[in-house]
Amino acid sequence: MVGEVLEVIASLTHTGMTMLIITHEMTFAHEVSDRVMFMDEGKIIEQGPPKEIFHCPKMARTRQFLQRMEGVFHVA
């Protein structure tokens, strides 16, 4: 079911529709997002383009989270 929902959302991104999606599916967020916000304890701690957030995060907490996803993202 999750895969089907993600497919529908991915197809809608090509229509120019504005969407706000909250997800723990980091690979999906990286692939379909124009902008990403990383939250911790209910607060936005970092935001920006997916390339910046997933590969060159500024905040230690974001780096720590993404480094746990070893092999998925190369974090500088």
Predicted model as a PDB file, atoms N, CA, C, CB and O in Angstrom, pLDDT in the B-factor column:
MODEL        1                                                                  
ATOM      1  N   MET A   1       0.819  -1.196   0.000  1.00 71.00           N  
ATOM      2  CA  MET A   1       0.000   0.000   0.000  1.00 71.00           C  
ATOM      3  C   MET A   1       0.863   1.259   0.000  1.00 71.00           C  
ATOM      4  CB  MET A   1      -0.932  -0.002   1.203  1.00 71.00           C  
ATOM      5  O   MET A   1       0.564   2.214  -0.717  1.00 71.00           O  
ATOM      6  N   VAL A   2       1.934   1.269   0.801  1.00 75.00           N  
ATOM      7  CA  VAL A   2       2.801   2.441   0.861  1.00 75.00           C  
ATOM      8  C   VAL A   2       3.386   2.736  -0.510  1.00 75.00           C  
ATOM      9  CB  VAL A   2       3.925   2.233   1.887  1.00 75.00           C  
ATOM     10  O   VAL A   2       3.429   3.889  -0.939  1.00 75.00           O  
ATOM     11  N   GLY A   3       3.834   1.694  -1.195  1.00 82.00           N  
ATOM     12  CA  GLY A   3       4.406   1.868  -2.533  1.00 82.00           C  
ATOM     13  C   GLY A   3       3.428   2.496  -3.498  1.00 82.00           C  
ATOM     14  O   GLY A   3       3.812   3.346  -4.302  1.00 82.00           O  
ATOM     15  N   GLU A   4       2.172   2.096  -3.435  1.00 88.00           N  
ATOM     16  CA  GLU A   4       1.146   2.658  -4.314  1.00 88.00           C  
ATOM     17  C   GLU A   4       0.924   4.136  -4.026  1.00 88.00           C  
ATOM     18  CB  GLU A   4      -0.167   1.893  -4.158  1.00 88.00           C  
ATOM     19  O   GLU A   4       0.802   4.939  -4.950  1.00 88.00           O  
ATOM     20  N   VAL A   5       0.871   4.491  -2.763  1.00 84.00           N  
ATOM     21  CA  VAL A   5       0.680   5.898  -2.375  1.00 84.00           C  
ATOM     22  C   VAL A   5       1.863   6.727  -2.862  1.00 84.00           C  
ATOM     23  CB  VAL A   5       0.520   6.036  -0.828  1.00 84.00           C  
ATOM     24  O   VAL A   5       1.671   7.815  -3.405  1.00 84.00           O  
ATOM     25  N   LEU A   6       3.078   6.230  -2.678  1.00 81.00           N  
ATOM     26  CA  LEU A   6       4.264   6.959  -3.126  1.00 81.00           C  
ATOM     27  C   LEU A   6       4.272   7.136  -4.640  1.00 81.00           C  
ATOM     28  CB  LEU A   6       5.530   6.233  -2.681  1.00 81.00           C  
ATOM     29  O   LEU A   6       4.685   8.184  -5.137  1.00 81.00           O  
ATOM     30  N   GLU A   7       3.822   6.127  -5.373  1.00 85.00           N  
ATOM     31  CA  GLU A   7       3.732   6.229  -6.833  1.00 85.00           C  
ATOM     32  C   GLU A   7       2.765   7.335  -7.248  1.00 85.00           C  
ATOM     33  CB  GLU A   7       3.287   4.889  -7.437  1.00 85.00           C  
ATOM     34  O   GLU A   7       3.068   8.111  -8.154  1.00 85.00           O  
ATOM     35  N   VAL A   8       1.608   7.416  -6.597  1.00 87.00           N  
ATOM     36  CA  VAL A   8       0.624   8.456  -6.919  1.00 87.00           C  
ATOM     37  C   VAL A   8       1.214   9.836  -6.636  1.00 87.00           C  
ATOM     38  CB  VAL A   8      -0.684   8.249  -6.106  1.00 87.00           C  
ATOM     39  O   VAL A   8       1.089  10.745  -7.456  1.00 87.00           O  
ATOM     40  N   ILE A   9       1.848   9.995  -5.494  1.00 84.00           N  
ATOM     41  CA  ILE A   9       2.450  11.290  -5.144  1.00 84.00           C  
ATOM     42  C   ILE A   9       3.530  11.645  -6.155  1.00 84.00           C  
ATOM     43  CB  ILE A   9       3.044  11.259  -3.707  1.00 84.00           C  
ATOM     44  O   ILE A   9       3.584  12.784  -6.620  1.00 84.00           O  
ATOM     45  N   ALA A  10       4.385  10.699  -6.502  1.00 82.00           N  
ATOM     46  CA  ALA A  10       5.452  10.954  -7.479  1.00 82.00           C  
ATOM     47  C   ALA A  10       4.871  11.392  -8.816  1.00 82.00           C  
ATOM     48  CB  ALA A  10       6.321   9.701  -7.670  1.00 82.00           C  
ATOM     49  O   ALA A  10       5.411  12.291  -9.461  1.00 82.00           O  
ATOM     50  N   SER A  11       3.779  10.769  -9.237  1.00 87.00           N  
ATOM     51  CA  SER A  11       3.174  11.152 -10.518  1.00 87.00           C  
ATOM     52  C   SER A  11       2.576  12.553 -10.451  1.00 87.00           C  
ATOM     53  CB  SER A  11       2.093  10.142 -10.922  1.00 87.00           C  
ATOM     54  O   SER A  11       2.565  13.268 -11.454  1.00 87.00           O  
ATOM     55  N   LEU A  12       2.081  12.952  -9.289  1.00 87.00           N  
ATOM     56  CA  LEU A  12       1.509  14.290  -9.135  1.00 87.00           C  
ATOM     57  C   LEU A  12       2.572  15.386  -9.154  1.00 87.00           C  
ATOM     58  CB  LEU A  12       0.722  14.369  -7.843  1.00 87.00           C  
ATOM     59  O   LEU A  12       2.266  16.531  -9.485  1.00 87.00           O  
ATOM     60  N   THR A  13       3.820  15.052  -8.804  1.00 82.00           N  
ATOM     61  CA  THR A  13       4.872  16.069  -8.808  1.00 82.00           C  
ATOM     62  C   THR A  13       5.107  16.616 -10.205  1.00 82.00           C  
ATOM     63  CB  THR A  13       6.168  15.494  -8.251  1.00 82.00           C  
ATOM     64  O   THR A  13       5.554  17.754 -10.353  1.00 82.00           O  
ATOM     65  N   HIS A  14       4.816  15.833 -11.225  1.00 81.00           N  
ATOM     66  CA  HIS A  14       5.026  16.263 -12.607  1.00 81.00           C  
ATOM     67  C   HIS A  14       3.916  17.180 -13.108  1.00 81.00           C  
ATOM     68  CB  HIS A  14       5.132  15.056 -13.511  1.00 81.00           C  
ATOM     69  O   HIS A  14       4.032  17.744 -14.197  1.00 81.00           O  
ATOM     70  N   THR A  15       2.857  17.339 -12.346  1.00 88.00           N  
ATOM     71  CA  THR A  15       1.741  18.195 -12.764  1.00 88.00           C  
ATOM     72  C   THR A  15       1.931  19.638 -12.304  1.00 88.00           C  
ATOM     73  CB  THR A  15       0.424  17.649 -12.217  1.00 88.00           C  
ATOM     74  O   THR A  15       1.174  20.521 -12.708  1.00 88.00           O  
ATOM     75  N   GLY A  16       2.935  19.886 -11.462  1.00 83.00           N  
ATOM     76  CA  GLY A  16       3.150  21.229 -10.934  1.00 83.00           C  
ATOM     77  C   GLY A  16       2.343  21.500  -9.681  1.00 83.00           C  
ATOM     78  O   GLY A  16       2.331  22.625  -9.181  1.00 83.00           O  
ATOM     79  N   MET A  17       1.669  20.485  -9.169  1.00 85.00           N  
ATOM     80  CA  MET A  17       0.860  20.638  -7.964  1.00 85.00           C  
ATOM     81  C   MET A  17       1.756  20.906  -6.759  1.00 85.00           C  
ATOM     82  CB  MET A  17      -0.004  19.383  -7.725  1.00 85.00           C  
ATOM     83  O   MET A  17       2.797  20.267  -6.601  1.00 85.00           O  
ATOM     84  N   THR A  18       1.357  21.838  -5.920  1.00 88.00           N  
ATOM     85  CA  THR A  18       2.077  22.102  -4.683  1.00 88.00           C  
ATOM     86  C   THR A  18       1.598  21.124  -3.623  1.00 88.00           C  
ATOM     87  CB  THR A  18       1.877  23.570  -4.216  1.00 88.00           C  
ATOM     88  O   THR A  18       0.397  20.951  -3.417  1.00 88.00           O  
ATOM     89  N   MET A  19       2.562  20.481  -2.947  1.00 88.00           N  
ATOM     90  CA  MET A  19       2.218  19.501  -1.918  1.00 88.00           C  
ATOM     91  C   MET A  19       3.131  19.689  -0.720  1.00 88.00           C  
ATOM     92  CB  MET A  19       2.327  18.054  -2.466  1.00 88.00           C  
ATOM     93  O   MET A  19       4.293  20.074  -0.854  1.00 88.00           O  
ATOM     94  N   LEU A  20       2.595  19.418   0.425  1.00 91.00           N  
ATOM     95  CA  LEU A  20       3.358  19.357   1.662  1.00 91.00           C  
ATOM     96  C   LEU A  20       3.254  17.920   2.138  1.00 91.00           C  
ATOM     97  CB  LEU A  20       2.828  20.384   2.750  1.00 91.00           C  
ATOM     98  O   LEU A  20       2.162  17.433   2.431  1.00 91.00           O  
ATOM     99  N   ILE A  21       4.399  17.238   2.214  1.00 89.00           N  
ATOM    100  CA  ILE A  21       4.411  15.830   2.579  1.00 89.00           C  
ATOM    101  C   ILE A  21       5.320  15.645   3.779  1.00 89.00           C  
ATOM    102  CB  ILE A  21       4.870  14.945   1.393  1.00 89.00           C  
ATOM    103  O   ILE A  21       6.458  16.114   3.787  1.00 89.00           O  
ATOM    104  N   ILE A  22       4.823  14.973   4.769  1.00 91.00           N  
ATOM    105  CA  ILE A  22       5.624  14.630   5.942  1.00 91.00           C  
ATOM    106  C   ILE A  22       5.880  13.138   5.854  1.00 91.00           C  
ATOM    107  CB  ILE A  22       4.904  15.025   7.301  1.00 91.00           C  
ATOM    108  O   ILE A  22       4.945  12.339   5.807  1.00 91.00           O  
ATOM    109  N   THR A  23       7.170  12.763   5.832  1.00 89.00           N  
ATOM    110  CA  THR A  23       7.504  11.355   5.618  1.00 89.00           C  
ATOM    111  C   THR A  23       8.804  10.975   6.304  1.00 89.00           C  
ATOM    112  CB  THR A  23       7.600  11.056   4.133  1.00 89.00           C  
ATOM    113  O   THR A  23       9.649  11.822   6.592  1.00 89.00           O  
ATOM    114  N   HIS A  24       8.941   9.690   6.555  1.00 87.00           N  
ATOM    115  CA  HIS A  24      10.197   9.124   7.014  1.00 87.00           C  
ATOM    116  C   HIS A  24      10.890   8.403   5.857  1.00 87.00           C  
ATOM    117  CB  HIS A  24       9.962   8.161   8.198  1.00 87.00           C  
ATOM    118  O   HIS A  24      11.952   7.808   6.041  1.00 87.00           O  
ATOM    119  N   GLU A  25      10.294   8.455   4.674  1.00 87.00           N  
ATOM    120  CA  GLU A  25      10.857   7.827   3.475  1.00 87.00           C  
ATOM    121  C   GLU A  25      11.854   8.799   2.847  1.00 87.00           C  
ATOM    122  CB  GLU A  25       9.728   7.435   2.451  1.00 87.00           C  
ATOM    123  O   GLU A  25      11.507   9.552   1.936  1.00 87.00           O  
ATOM    124  N   MET A  26      13.094   8.779   3.337  1.00 90.00           N  
ATOM    125  CA  MET A  26      14.096   9.756   2.933  1.00 90.00           C  
ATOM    126  C   MET A  26      14.474   9.667   1.461  1.00 90.00           C  
ATOM    127  CB  MET A  26      15.318   9.589   3.766  1.00 90.00           C  
ATOM    128  O   MET A  26      14.656  10.699   0.814  1.00 90.00           O  
ATOM    129  N   THR A  27      14.596   8.471   0.924  1.00 89.00           N  
ATOM    130  CA  THR A  27      14.929   8.333  -0.493  1.00 89.00           C  
ATOM    131  C   THR A  27      13.839   8.954  -1.357  1.00 89.00           C  
ATOM    132  CB  THR A  27      15.126   6.852  -0.863  1.00 89.00           C  
ATOM    133  O   THR A  27      14.129   9.650  -2.330  1.00 89.00           O  
ATOM    134  N   PHE A  28      12.600   8.700  -1.000  1.00 87.00           N  
ATOM    135  CA  PHE A  28      11.474   9.280  -1.726  1.00 87.00           C  
ATOM    136  C   PHE A  28      11.505  10.805  -1.634  1.00 87.00           C  
ATOM    137  CB  PHE A  28      10.141   8.737  -1.176  1.00 87.00           C  
ATOM    138  O   PHE A  28      11.336  11.488  -2.645  1.00 87.00           O  
ATOM    139  N   ALA A  29      11.716  11.338  -0.448  1.00 90.00           N  
ATOM    140  CA  ALA A  29      11.775  12.792  -0.263  1.00 90.00           C  
ATOM    141  C   ALA A  29      12.889  13.392  -1.113  1.00 90.00           C  
ATOM    142  CB  ALA A  29      11.990  13.145   1.226  1.00 90.00           C  
ATOM    143  O   ALA A  29      12.713  14.453  -1.713  1.00 90.00           O  
ATOM    144  N   HIS A  30      14.015  12.728  -1.166  1.00 91.00           N  
ATOM    145  CA  HIS A  30      15.145  13.205  -1.955  1.00 91.00           C  
ATOM    146  C   HIS A  30      14.792  13.249  -3.438  1.00 91.00           C  
ATOM    147  CB  HIS A  30      16.370  12.312  -1.730  1.00 91.00           C  
ATOM    148  O   HIS A  30      15.153  14.194  -4.139  1.00 91.00           O  
ATOM    149  N   GLU A  31      14.091  12.232  -3.910  1.00 87.00           N  
ATOM    150  CA  GLU A  31      13.778  12.106  -5.337  1.00 87.00           C  
ATOM    151  C   GLU A  31      12.710  13.076  -5.823  1.00 87.00           C  
ATOM    152  CB  GLU A  31      13.335  10.710  -5.630  1.00 87.00           C  
ATOM    153  O   GLU A  31      12.810  13.570  -6.946  1.00 87.00           O  
ATOM    154  N   VAL A  32      11.694  13.367  -5.019  1.00 87.00           N  
ATOM    155  CA  VAL A  32      10.552  14.143  -5.533  1.00 87.00           C  
ATOM    156  C   VAL A  32      10.465  15.575  -5.011  1.00 87.00           C  
ATOM    157  CB  VAL A  32       9.285  13.437  -5.194  1.00 87.00           C  
ATOM    158  O   VAL A  32       9.634  16.348  -5.489  1.00 87.00           O  
ATOM    159  N   SER A  33      11.288  15.942  -4.058  1.00 91.00           N  
ATOM    160  CA  SER A  33      11.137  17.256  -3.421  1.00 91.00           C  
ATOM    161  C   SER A  33      11.911  18.358  -4.117  1.00 91.00           C  
ATOM    162  CB  SER A  33      11.575  17.181  -1.994  1.00 91.00           C  
ATOM    163  O   SER A  33      12.984  18.137  -4.678  1.00 91.00           O  
ATOM    164  N   ASP A  34      11.337  19.552  -4.065  1.00 92.00           N  
ATOM    165  CA  ASP A  34      12.034  20.772  -4.475  1.00 92.00           C  
ATOM    166  C   ASP A  34      12.714  21.397  -3.265  1.00 92.00           C  
ATOM    167  CB  ASP A  34      11.053  21.780  -5.134  1.00 92.00           C  
ATOM    168  O   ASP A  34      13.742  22.064  -3.382  1.00 92.00           O  
ATOM    169  N   ARG A  35      12.116  21.167  -2.103  1.00 95.00           N  
ATOM    170  CA  ARG A  35      12.602  21.732  -0.849  1.00 95.00           C  
ATOM    171  C   ARG A  35      12.340  20.720   0.265  1.00 95.00           C  
ATOM    172  CB  ARG A  35      11.912  23.106  -0.540  1.00 95.00           C  
ATOM    173  O   ARG A  35      11.298  20.065   0.292  1.00 95.00           O  
ATOM    174  N   VAL A  36      13.306  20.601   1.190  1.00 96.00           N  
ATOM    175  CA  VAL A  36      13.202  19.647   2.293  1.00 96.00           C  
ATOM    176  C   VAL A  36      13.389  20.398   3.604  1.00 96.00           C  
ATOM    177  CB  VAL A  36      14.253  18.500   2.154  1.00 96.00           C  
ATOM    178  O   VAL A  36      14.224  21.296   3.706  1.00 96.00           O  
ATOM    179  N   MET A  37      12.606  20.020   4.595  1.00 96.00           N  
ATOM    180  CA  MET A  37      12.766  20.547   5.947  1.00 96.00           C  
ATOM    181  C   MET A  37      13.041  19.366   6.862  1.00 96.00           C  
ATOM    182  CB  MET A  37      11.496  21.354   6.415  1.00 96.00           C  
ATOM    183  O   MET A  37      12.323  18.366   6.832  1.00 96.00           O  
ATOM    184  N   PHE A  38      14.077  19.483   7.669  1.00 96.00           N  
ATOM    185  CA  PHE A  38      14.409  18.436   8.629  1.00 96.00           C  
ATOM    186  C   PHE A  38      13.980  18.921  10.000  1.00 96.00           C  
ATOM    187  CB  PHE A  38      15.938  18.085   8.599  1.00 96.00           C  
ATOM    188  O   PHE A  38      14.359  20.010  10.433  1.00 96.00           O  
ATOM    189  N   MET A  39      13.194  18.112  10.676  1.00 95.00           N  
ATOM    190  CA  MET A  39      12.671  18.486  11.987  1.00 95.00           C  
ATOM    191  C   MET A  39      13.223  17.575  13.070  1.00 95.00           C  
ATOM    192  CB  MET A  39      11.143  18.439  11.989  1.00 95.00           C  
ATOM    193  O   MET A  39      13.502  16.400  12.833  1.00 95.00           O  
ATOM    194  N   ASP A  40      13.375  18.133  14.255  1.00 95.00           N  
ATOM    195  CA  ASP A  40      13.796  17.372  15.427  1.00 95.00           C  
ATOM    196  C   ASP A  40      13.047  17.936  16.623  1.00 95.00           C  
ATOM    197  CB  ASP A  40      15.356  17.439  15.639  1.00 95.00           C  
ATOM    198  O   ASP A  40      13.070  19.141  16.874  1.00 95.00           O  
ATOM    199  N   GLU A  41      12.394  17.063  17.348  1.00 95.00           N  
ATOM    200  CA  GLU A  41      11.610  17.451  18.521  1.00 95.00           C  
ATOM    201  C   GLU A  41      10.596  18.557  18.191  1.00 95.00           C  
ATOM    202  CB  GLU A  41      12.544  17.917  19.643  1.00 95.00           C  
ATOM    203  O   GLU A  41      10.398  19.489  18.971  1.00 95.00           O  
ATOM    204  N   GLY A  42       9.963  18.432  17.020  1.00 94.00           N  
ATOM    205  CA  GLY A  42       8.901  19.355  16.626  1.00 94.00           C  
ATOM    206  C   GLY A  42       9.356  20.698  16.101  1.00 94.00           C  
ATOM    207  O   GLY A  42       8.530  21.583  15.878  1.00 94.00           O  
ATOM    208  N   LYS A  43      10.663  20.873  15.895  1.00 96.00           N  
ATOM    209  CA  LYS A  43      11.191  22.150  15.395  1.00 96.00           C  
ATOM    210  C   LYS A  43      11.958  21.919  14.099  1.00 96.00           C  
ATOM    211  CB  LYS A  43      12.107  22.825  16.453  1.00 96.00           C  
ATOM    212  O   LYS A  43      12.666  20.924  13.944  1.00 96.00           O  
ATOM    213  N   ILE A  44      11.800  22.864  13.169  1.00 97.00           N  
ATOM    214  CA  ILE A  44      12.570  22.814  11.931  1.00 97.00           C  
ATOM    215  C   ILE A  44      13.993  23.237  12.271  1.00 97.00           C  
ATOM    216  CB  ILE A  44      11.943  23.735  10.813  1.00 97.00           C  
ATOM    217  O   ILE A  44      14.220  24.344  12.759  1.00 97.00           O  
ATOM    218  N   ILE A  45      14.951  22.348  12.009  1.00 97.00           N  
ATOM    219  CA  ILE A  45      16.337  22.703  12.320  1.00 97.00           C  
ATOM    220  C   ILE A  45      17.169  22.965  11.068  1.00 97.00           C  
ATOM    221  CB  ILE A  45      16.980  21.600  13.135  1.00 97.00           C  
ATOM    222  O   ILE A  45      18.257  23.537  11.144  1.00 97.00           O  
ATOM    223  N   GLU A  46      16.646  22.541   9.909  1.00 97.00           N  
ATOM    224  CA  GLU A  46      17.362  22.783   8.663  1.00 97.00           C  
ATOM    225  C   GLU A  46      16.392  22.669   7.507  1.00 97.00           C  
ATOM    226  CB  GLU A  46      18.540  21.795   8.491  1.00 97.00           C  
ATOM    227  O   GLU A  46      15.489  21.832   7.518  1.00 97.00           O  
ATOM    228  N   GLN A  47      16.585  23.521   6.503  1.00 97.00           N  
ATOM    229  CA  GLN A  47      15.740  23.452   5.320  1.00 97.00           C  
ATOM    230  C   GLN A  47      16.514  23.926   4.104  1.00 97.00           C  
ATOM    231  CB  GLN A  47      14.465  24.290   5.508  1.00 97.00           C  
ATOM    232  O   GLN A  47      17.431  24.740   4.209  1.00 97.00           O  
ATOM    233  N   GLY A  48      16.128  23.401   2.947  1.00 97.00           N  
ATOM    234  CA  GLY A  48      16.792  23.788   1.715  1.00 97.00           C  
ATOM    235  C   GLY A  48      16.526  22.783   0.615  1.00 97.00           C  
ATOM    236  O   GLY A  48      15.680  21.900   0.761  1.00 97.00           O  
ATOM    237  N   PRO A  49      17.253  22.917  -0.493  1.00 97.00           N  
ATOM    238  CA  PRO A  49      17.106  21.970  -1.604  1.00 97.00           C  
ATOM    239  C   PRO A  49      17.562  20.574  -1.178  1.00 97.00           C  
ATOM    240  CB  PRO A  49      17.914  22.445  -2.836  1.00 97.00           C  
ATOM    241  O   PRO A  49      18.456  20.453  -0.341  1.00 97.00           O  
ATOM    242  N   PRO A  50      16.969  19.527  -1.735  1.00 95.00           N  
ATOM    243  CA  PRO A  50      17.333  18.163  -1.351  1.00 95.00           C  
ATOM    244  C   PRO A  50      18.833  17.877  -1.449  1.00 95.00           C  
ATOM    245  CB  PRO A  50      16.586  17.185  -2.211  1.00 95.00           C  
ATOM    246  O   PRO A  50      19.397  17.252  -0.551  1.00 95.00           O  
ATOM    247  N   LYS A  51      19.488  18.326  -2.526  1.00 94.00           N  
ATOM    248  CA  LYS A  51      20.928  18.067  -2.673  1.00 94.00           C  
ATOM    249  C   LYS A  51      21.705  18.625  -1.485  1.00 94.00           C  
ATOM    250  CB  LYS A  51      21.457  18.681  -3.984  1.00 94.00           C  
ATOM    251  O   LYS A  51      22.614  17.979  -0.964  1.00 94.00           O  
ATOM    252  N   GLU A  52      21.338  19.817  -1.071  1.00 95.00           N  
ATOM    253  CA  GLU A  52      22.024  20.472   0.045  1.00 95.00           C  
ATOM    254  C   GLU A  52      21.768  19.741   1.364  1.00 95.00           C  
ATOM    255  CB  GLU A  52      21.573  21.933   0.159  1.00 95.00           C  
ATOM    256  O   GLU A  52      22.704  19.469   2.116  1.00 95.00           O  
ATOM    257  N   ILE A  53      20.529  19.432   1.639  1.00 95.00           N  
ATOM    258  CA  ILE A  53      20.170  18.810   2.915  1.00 95.00           C  
ATOM    259  C   ILE A  53      20.693  17.381   3.017  1.00 95.00           C  
ATOM    260  CB  ILE A  53      18.657  18.820   3.096  1.00 95.00           C  
ATOM    261  O   ILE A  53      21.225  16.988   4.055  1.00 95.00           O  
ATOM    262  N   PHE A  54      20.545  16.601   1.946  1.00 93.00           N  
ATOM    263  CA  PHE A  54      20.916  15.189   2.011  1.00 93.00           C  
ATOM    264  C   PHE A  54      22.404  14.921   1.822  1.00 93.00           C  
ATOM    265  CB  PHE A  54      20.156  14.435   0.981  1.00 93.00           C  
ATOM    266  O   PHE A  54      22.907  13.892   2.273  1.00 93.00           O  
ATOM    267  N   HIS A  55      23.116  15.835   1.161  1.00 92.00           N  
ATOM    268  CA  HIS A  55      24.526  15.574   0.879  1.00 92.00           C  
ATOM    269  C   HIS A  55      25.488  16.524   1.577  1.00 92.00           C  
ATOM    270  CB  HIS A  55      24.756  15.644  -0.587  1.00 92.00           C  
ATOM    271  O   HIS A  55      26.673  16.216   1.704  1.00 92.00           O  
ATOM    272  N   CYS A  56      25.001  17.671   2.030  1.00 94.00           N  
ATOM    273  CA  CYS A  56      25.874  18.663   2.661  1.00 94.00           C  
ATOM    274  C   CYS A  56      25.132  19.378   3.794  1.00 94.00           C  
ATOM    275  CB  CYS A  56      26.380  19.689   1.614  1.00 94.00           C  
ATOM    276  O   CYS A  56      25.074  20.607   3.807  1.00 94.00           O  
ATOM    277  N   PRO A  57      24.570  18.635   4.733  1.00 95.00           N  
ATOM    278  CA  PRO A  57      23.797  19.290   5.802  1.00 95.00           C  
ATOM    279  C   PRO A  57      24.689  20.167   6.669  1.00 95.00           C  
ATOM    280  CB  PRO A  57      23.091  18.242   6.676  1.00 95.00           C  
ATOM    281  O   PRO A  57      25.847  19.842   6.931  1.00 95.00           O  
ATOM    282  N   LYS A  58      24.122  21.285   7.107  1.00 95.00           N  
ATOM    283  CA  LYS A  58      24.857  22.231   7.947  1.00 95.00           C  
ATOM    284  C   LYS A  58      24.772  21.872   9.429  1.00 95.00           C  
ATOM    285  CB  LYS A  58      24.329  23.639   7.730  1.00 95.00           C  
ATOM    286  O   LYS A  58      25.706  22.132  10.188  1.00 95.00           O  
ATOM    287  N   MET A  59      23.671  21.285   9.831  1.00 96.00           N  
ATOM    288  CA  MET A  59      23.436  21.012  11.241  1.00 96.00           C  
ATOM    289  C   MET A  59      23.913  19.604  11.627  1.00 96.00           C  
ATOM    290  CB  MET A  59      21.948  21.174  11.565  1.00 96.00           C  
ATOM    291  O   MET A  59      23.709  18.636  10.893  1.00 96.00           O  
ATOM    292  N   ALA A  60      24.548  19.523  12.790  1.00 95.00           N  
ATOM    293  CA  ALA A  60      25.077  18.246  13.284  1.00 95.00           C  
ATOM    294  C   ALA A  60      23.972  17.201  13.435  1.00 95.00           C  
ATOM    295  CB  ALA A  60      25.787  18.449  14.628  1.00 95.00           C  
ATOM    296  O   ALA A  60      24.191  16.028  13.134  1.00 95.00           O  
ATOM    297  N   ARG A  61      22.807  17.606  13.888  1.00 95.00           N  
ATOM    298  CA  ARG A  61      21.700  16.658  14.096  1.00 95.00           C  
ATOM    299  C   ARG A  61      21.244  16.054  12.772  1.00 95.00           C  
ATOM    300  CB  ARG A  61      20.513  17.355  14.794  1.00 95.00           C  
ATOM    301  O   ARG A  61      20.936  14.864  12.710  1.00 95.00           O  
ATOM    302  N   THR A  62      21.198  16.854  11.720  1.00 94.00           N  
ATOM    303  CA  THR A  62      20.820  16.343  10.400  1.00 94.00           C  
ATOM    304  C   THR A  62      21.871  15.357   9.909  1.00 94.00           C  
ATOM    305  CB  THR A  62      20.650  17.503   9.387  1.00 94.00           C  
ATOM    306  O   THR A  62      21.525  14.284   9.415  1.00 94.00           O  
ATOM    307  N   ARG A  63      23.151  15.705  10.037  1.00 92.00           N  
ATOM    308  CA  ARG A  63      24.237  14.808   9.625  1.00 92.00           C  
ATOM    309  C   ARG A  63      24.158  13.484  10.378  1.00 92.00           C  
ATOM    310  CB  ARG A  63      25.608  15.471   9.863  1.00 92.00           C  
ATOM    311  O   ARG A  63      24.296  12.412   9.789  1.00 92.00           O  
ATOM    312  N   GLN A  64      23.936  13.571  11.679  1.00 91.00           N  
ATOM    313  CA  GLN A  64      23.855  12.369  12.516  1.00 91.00           C  
ATOM    314  C   GLN A  64      22.731  11.451  12.028  1.00 91.00           C  
ATOM    315  CB  GLN A  64      23.627  12.754  14.000  1.00 91.00           C  
ATOM    316  O   GLN A  64      22.922  10.240  11.914  1.00 91.00           O  
ATOM    317  N   PHE A  65      21.579  12.019  11.744  1.00 91.00           N  
ATOM    318  CA  PHE A  65      20.437  11.239  11.268  1.00 91.00           C  
ATOM    319  C   PHE A  65      20.748  10.584   9.930  1.00 91.00           C  
ATOM    320  CB  PHE A  65      19.193  12.128  11.144  1.00 91.00           C  
ATOM    321  O   PHE A  65      20.509   9.389   9.754  1.00 91.00           O  
ATOM    322  N   LEU A  66      21.274  11.349   8.993  1.00 91.00           N  
ATOM    323  CA  LEU A  66      21.520  10.825   7.653  1.00 91.00           C  
ATOM    324  C   LEU A  66      22.662   9.811   7.622  1.00 91.00           C  
ATOM    325  CB  LEU A  66      21.827  11.964   6.705  1.00 91.00           C  
ATOM    326  O   LEU A  66      22.646   8.897   6.797  1.00 91.00           O  
ATOM    327  N   GLN A  67      23.636   9.952   8.492  1.00 88.00           N  
ATOM    328  CA  GLN A  67      24.740   8.996   8.529  1.00 88.00           C  
ATOM    329  C   GLN A  67      24.276   7.615   8.964  1.00 88.00           C  
ATOM    330  CB  GLN A  67      25.831   9.490   9.461  1.00 88.00           C  
ATOM    331  O   GLN A  67      24.929   6.617   8.658  1.00 88.00           O  
ATOM    332  N   ARG A  68      23.166   7.547   9.668  1.00 86.00           N  
ATOM    333  CA  ARG A  68      22.596   6.248  10.048  1.00 86.00           C  
ATOM    334  C   ARG A  68      22.060   5.497   8.833  1.00 86.00           C  
ATOM    335  CB  ARG A  68      21.475   6.438  11.078  1.00 86.00           C  
ATOM    336  O   ARG A  68      21.870   4.281   8.870  1.00 86.00           O  
ATOM    337  N   MET A  69      21.822   6.237   7.766  1.00 81.00           N  
ATOM    338  CA  MET A  69      21.307   5.634   6.528  1.00 81.00           C  
ATOM    339  C   MET A  69      22.479   5.276   5.627  1.00 81.00           C  
ATOM    340  CB  MET A  69      20.322   6.601   5.794  1.00 81.00           C  
ATOM    341  O   MET A  69      22.481   5.603   4.440  1.00 81.00           O  
ATOM    342  N   GLU A  70      23.456   4.617   6.184  1.00 72.00           N  
ATOM    343  CA  GLU A  70      24.686   4.252   5.497  1.00 72.00           C  
ATOM    344  C   GLU A  70      24.393   3.598   4.145  1.00 72.00           C  
ATOM    345  CB  GLU A  70      25.518   3.311   6.370  1.00 72.00           C  
ATOM    346  O   GLU A  70      23.554   2.703   4.052  1.00 72.00           O  
ATOM    347  N   GLY A  71      25.081   4.045   3.110  1.00 74.00           N  
ATOM    348  CA  GLY A  71      24.915   3.477   1.791  1.00 74.00           C  
ATOM    349  C   GLY A  71      23.811   4.113   0.981  1.00 74.00           C  
ATOM    350  O   GLY A  71      23.736   3.891  -0.227  1.00 74.00           O  
ATOM    351  N   VAL A  72      22.939   4.906   1.612  1.00 74.00           N  
ATOM    352  CA  VAL A  72      21.847   5.542   0.876  1.00 74.00           C  
ATOM    353  C   VAL A  72      22.281   6.922   0.391  1.00 74.00           C  
ATOM    354  CB  VAL A  72      20.581   5.652   1.760  1.00 74.00           C  
ATOM    355  O   VAL A  72      22.094   7.260  -0.778  1.00 74.00           O  
ATOM    356  N   PHE A  73      22.857   7.715   1.284  1.00 76.00           N  
ATOM    357  CA  PHE A  73      23.303   9.070   0.957  1.00 76.00           C  
ATOM    358  C   PHE A  73      24.767   9.228   1.327  1.00 76.00           C  
ATOM    359  CB  PHE A  73      22.442  10.129   1.686  1.00 76.00           C  
ATOM    360  O   PHE A  73      25.229   8.706   2.342  1.00 76.00           O  
ATOM    361  N   HIS A  74      25.485   9.957   0.489  1.00 75.00           N  
ATOM    362  CA  HIS A  74      26.862  10.329   0.838  1.00 75.00           C  
ATOM    363  C   HIS A  74      26.789  11.679   1.514  1.00 75.00           C  
ATOM    364  CB  HIS A  74      27.810  10.369  -0.428  1.00 75.00           C  
ATOM    365  O   HIS A  74      26.474  12.682   0.873  1.00 75.00           O  
ATOM    366  N   VAL A  75      27.080  11.716   2.811  1.00 75.00           N  
ATOM    367  CA  VAL A  75      26.987  12.948   3.597  1.00 75.00           C  
ATOM    368  C   VAL A  75      28.376  13.494   3.810  1.00 75.00           C  
ATOM    369  CB  VAL A  75      26.279  12.704   4.956  1.00 75.00           C  
ATOM    370  O   VAL A  75      29.255  12.811   4.336  1.00 75.00           O  
ATOM    371  N   ALA A  76      28.571  14.747   3.392  1.00 71.00           N  
ATOM    372  CA  ALA A  76      29.884  15.401   3.557  1.00 71.00           C  
ATOM    373  C   ALA A  76      30.068  15.865   4.984  1.00 71.00           C  
ATOM    374  CB  ALA A  76      30.031  16.596   2.594  1.00 71.00           C  
ATOM    375  O   ALA A  76      31.105  16.436   5.319  1.00 71.00           O  
TER     376      ALA A  76                                                      
ENDMDL                                                                          
END                                                                             
